[in-house]
Amino acid sequence: MAENVDNLVLEQLRLIRSDLQRIEAKFDERSDDLNAKLDGNTGILVALGRYIHDIDGRVERLEDAIGEKR
């Protein structure tokens, strides 16, 4: 009886290991895609920040030109 239980436990562990290997393979396949998307989003945020900084500089120059102080 104990041998049957051991066999059942071992079989379940094999199935779990197999499932984990498939999940790991999927993550490995998609990690490059996720990194590329993250790099793209980072680039967009940096560009947006630069654009806002440029607008702020223009506003400051306009304020200086019209003599307005903050």
C-alpha positions as protocol buffer text, in pm:
chain_id: "A"
residue {
  index: 1
  type: MET
  ca { x: 0 y: 0 z: 0 }
}
residue {
  index: 2
  type: ALA
  ca { x: 277 y: 244 z: 90 }
}
residue {
  index: 3
  type: GLU
  ca { x: 447 y: 169 z: -240 }
}
residue {
  index: 4
  type: ASN
  ca { x: 131 y: 270 z: -431 }
}
residue {
  index: 5
  type: VAL
  ca { x: 116 y: 599 z: -241 }
}
residue {
  index: 6
  type: ASP
  ca { x: 482 y: 663 z: -314 }
}
residue {
  index: 7
  type: ASN
  ca { x: 423 y: 597 z: -684 }
}
residue {
  index: 8
  type: LEU
  ca { x: 126 y: 836 z: -689 }
}
residue {
  index: 9
  type: VAL
  ca { x: 328 y: 1107 z: -517 }
}
residue {
  index: 10
  type: LEU
  ca { x: 619 y: 1060 z: -756 }
}
residue {
  index: 11
  type: GLU
  ca { x: 387 y: 1075 z: -1056 }
}
residue {
  index: 12
  type: GLN
  ca { x: 230 y: 1398 z: -931 }
}
residue {
  index: 13
  type: LEU
  ca { x: 575 y: 1548 z: -875 }
}
residue {
  index: 14
  type: ARG
  ca { x: 673 y: 1454 z: -1232 }
}
residue {
  index: 15
  type: LEU
  ca { x: 359 y: 1626 z: -1366 }
}
residue {
  index: 16
  type: ILE
  ca { x: 427 y: 1936 z: -1158 }
}
residue {
  index: 17
  type: ARG
  ca { x: 787 y: 1948 z: -1280 }
}
residue {
  index: 18
  type: SER
  ca { x: 669 y: 1913 z: -1639 }
}
residue {
  index: 19
  type: ASP
  ca { x: 419 y: 2198 z: -1596 }
}
residue {
  index: 20
  type: LEU
  ca { x: 684 y: 2419 z: -1440 }
}
residue {
  index: 21
  type: GLN
  ca { x: 922 y: 2352 z: -1728 }
}
residue {
  index: 22
  type: ARG
  ca { x: 656 y: 2452 z: -1982 }
}
residue {
  index: 23
  type: ILE
  ca { x: 579 y: 2772 z: -1789 }
}
residue {
  index: 24
  type: GLU
  ca { x: 949 y: 2856 z: -1764 }
}
residue {
  index: 25
  type: ALA
  ca { x: 991 y: 2802 z: -2139 }
}
residue {
  index: 26
  type: LYS
  ca { x: 702 y: 3042 z: -2210 }
}
residue {
  index: 27
  type: PHE
  ca { x: 858 y: 3307 z: -1986 }
}
residue {
  index: 28
  type: ASP
  ca { x: 1193 y: 3265 z: -2158 }
}
residue {
  index: 29
  type: GLU
  ca { x: 1029 y: 3308 z: -2500 }
}
residue {
  index: 30
  type: ARG
  ca { x: 845 y: 3624 z: -2396 }
}
residue {
  index: 31
  type: SER
  ca { x: 1117 y: 3789 z: -2189 }
}
residue {
  index: 32
  type: ASP
  ca { x: 1280 y: 3944 z: -2498 }
}
residue {
  index: 33
  type: ASP
  ca { x: 945 y: 4086 z: -2610 }
}
residue {
  index: 34
  type: LEU
  ca { x: 877 y: 4228 z: -2264 }
}
residue {
  index: 35
  type: ASN
  ca { x: 1222 y: 4386 z: -2246 }
}
residue {
  index: 36
  type: ALA
  ca { x: 1174 y: 4545 z: -2589 }
}
residue {
  index: 37
  type: LYS
  ca { x: 838 y: 4688 z: -2484 }
}
residue {
  index: 38
  type: LEU
  ca { x: 985 y: 4818 z: -2161 }
}
residue {
  index: 39
  type: ASP
  ca { x: 1270 y: 4986 z: -2349 }
}
residue {
  index: 40
  type: GLY
  ca { x: 1017 y: 5141 z: -2588 }
}
residue {
  index: 41
  type: ASN
  ca { x: 803 y: 5274 z: -2304 }
}
residue {
  index: 42
  type: THR
  ca { x: 1110 y: 5412 z: -2129 }
}
residue {
  index: 43
  type: GLY
  ca { x: 1209 y: 5593 z: -2447 }
}
residue {
  index: 44
  type: ILE
  ca { x: 864 y: 5746 z: -2477 }
}
residue {
  index: 45
  type: LEU
  ca { x: 871 y: 5868 z: -2117 }
}
residue {
  index: 46
  type: VAL
  ca { x: 1217 y: 6021 z: -2162 }
}
residue {
  index: 47
  type: ALA
  ca { x: 1105 y: 6198 z: -2480 }
}
residue {
  index: 48
  type: LEU
  ca { x: 791 y: 6326 z: -2309 }
}
residue {
  index: 49
  type: GLY
  ca { x: 994 y: 6455 z: -2015 }
}
residue {
  index: 50
  type: ARG
  ca { x: 1230 y: 6635 z: -2252 }
}
residue {
  index: 51
  type: TYR
  ca { x: 936 y: 6789 z: -2438 }
}
residue {
  index: 52
  type: ILE
  ca { x: 786 y: 6919 z: -2112 }
}
residue {
  index: 53
  type: HIS
  ca { x: 1126 y: 7056 z: -2010 }
}
residue {
  index: 54
  type: ASP
  ca { x: 1152 y: 7242 z: -2342 }
}
residue {
  index: 55
  type: ILE
  ca { x: 805 y: 7391 z: -2297 }
}
residue {
  index: 56
  type: ASP
  ca { x: 897 y: 7502 z: -1946 }
}
residue {
  index: 57
  type: GLY
  ca { x: 1207 y: 7676 z: -2084 }
}
residue {
  index: 58
  type: ARG
  ca { x: 1000 y: 7857 z: -2344 }
}
residue {
  index: 59
  type: VAL
  ca { x: 751 y: 7973 z: -2082 }
}
residue {
  index: 60
  type: GLU
  ca { x: 1035 y: 8102 z: -1866 }
}
residue {
  index: 61
  type: ARG
  ca { x: 1183 y: 8296 z: -2161 }
}
residue {
  index: 62
  type: LEU
  ca { x: 841 y: 8445 z: -2237 }
}
residue {
  index: 63
  type: GLU
  ca { x: 798 y: 8547 z: -1874 }
}
residue {
  index: 64
  type: ASP
  ca { x: 1141 y: 8712 z: -1879 }
}
residue {
  index: 65
  type: ALA
  ca { x: 1055 y: 8889 z: -2204 }
}
residue {
  index: 66
  type: ILE
  ca { x: 735 y: 9038 z: -2067 }
}
residue {
  index: 67
  type: GLY
  ca { x: 891 y: 9111 z: -1729 }
}
residue {
  index: 68
  type: GLU
  ca { x: 673 y: 8883 z: -1521 }
}
residue {
  index: 69
  type: LYS
  ca { x: 822 y: 8733 z: -1209 }
}
residue {
  index: 70
  type: ARG
  ca { x: 714 y: 8418 z: -1036 }
}
